[in-house]
Amino acid sequence: MHRHTDFKAMETVNTTQQPPNPNSPNGCWARHGYRVERTERAMGSPKRDIYAPDGTLVLVDSDYDEEMAYCREHGLLLPATT
């Protein structure tokens, strides 16, 4: 007899998760109203598509370096503090 296990119910919820670093891609997206769509893959990290506040798809299947470059090129990073 095969018993079905609901793995979703077994996931641990991280209740101590910190907000993203303001100058990380996730911080830039959140601060400026961008939407990140994550699509799971069979292997590897999720596919990340980034949408501007107006709904325009601006990055497809992006990685960290591409996202940081977009944030720099579009003035989404906070000024460095010394």
Secondary structure, DSSP 8 states (H G I E B T S, - for coil): ------HHHH----TT-----TTSHHHHHHHHT-EEEEE--SSSS-EEEEE-TTS-EEESS--HHHHHHHHHHTT-S-----
